[in-house]
Amino acid sequence: MPSVKTKEKKSLKMPGVKQKAKALGITPGKMKKVDIIHAIQIAEGNRPCFGTSNGQCIYTDCCFLEDCLKIRI
């Protein structure tokens, strides 16, 4: 019988977001979470789409997906 995989959580708390930013050479300082995530997306070669999903997103492997689907900016 095949094992059932649980869905990986696609959410990062602020400390994790800042850690990811620093690993990419971004100094988050007092930036807002949304701004840090946009900077991360740009540094990774992606468009800064966090918070613009309107509840749906095609990028299902994004580590920010859970938070993104919840907010509207």
C-alpha positions in Angstrom: 0.0 0.0 0.0 1.5 3.4 -1.0 2.2 5.9 1.7 0.1 9.1 1.8 2.1 12.3 1.8 0.8 15.2 3.8 0.7 18.5 2.0 3.7 20.6 2.8 2.9 23.9 4.5 3.8 26.9 2.3 4.1 29.6 4.9 7.0 31.4 6.5 7.0 33.4 9.7 8.9 36.7 9.7 12.1 35.2 11.2 12.2 32.7 8.3 11.5 35.4 5.7 14.4 37.6 7.1 16.7 34.6 7.1 15.8 33.8 3.5 16.4 37.4 2.6 19.8 37.6 4.3 20.8 34.4 2.5 20.1 36.2 -0.8 22.2 39.3 0.3 19.1 41.4 1.2 19.3 43.5 4.4 15.7 43.5 5.6 16.2 46.1 8.4 12.8 47.4 9.3 11.2 46.5 5.9 7.6 45.2 6.0 7.1 41.5 5.4 5.5 42.1 2.0 8.4 44.3 0.9 11.0 41.7 2.0 9.1 39.0 0.1 9.0 41.1 -3.0 12.7 41.7 -2.7 13.3 38.0 -2.3 11.2 37.2 -5.4 13.1 39.7 -7.5 16.5 38.4 -6.2 15.4 34.9 -7.2 14.5 36.0 -10.7 10.7 36.0 -10.2 8.2 38.7 -10.5 7.2 40.3 -7.2 3.7 38.9 -7.1 3.2 38.2 -3.4 -0.2 39.4 -2.2 -1.6 39.9 -5.7 -3.0 36.4 -6.2 -6.6 37.3 -5.6 -7.0 33.9 -3.9 -5.5 31.8 -6.7 -2.0 31.2 -7.8 -0.3 29.0 -10.4 3.0 28.9 -8.5 2.1 26.0 -6.1 5.7 25.3 -5.1 6.2 28.9 -3.8 7.2 28.9 -0.1 5.0 32.0 0.4 1.8 30.5 -1.1 -0.2 30.0 2.1 0.3 33.6 3.2 -0.1 35.0 -0.3 -3.5 33.5 -0.7 -4.7 35.1 2.5 -3.7 38.7 1.9 -4.6 41.5 -0.5 -2.3 44.4 -1.0 
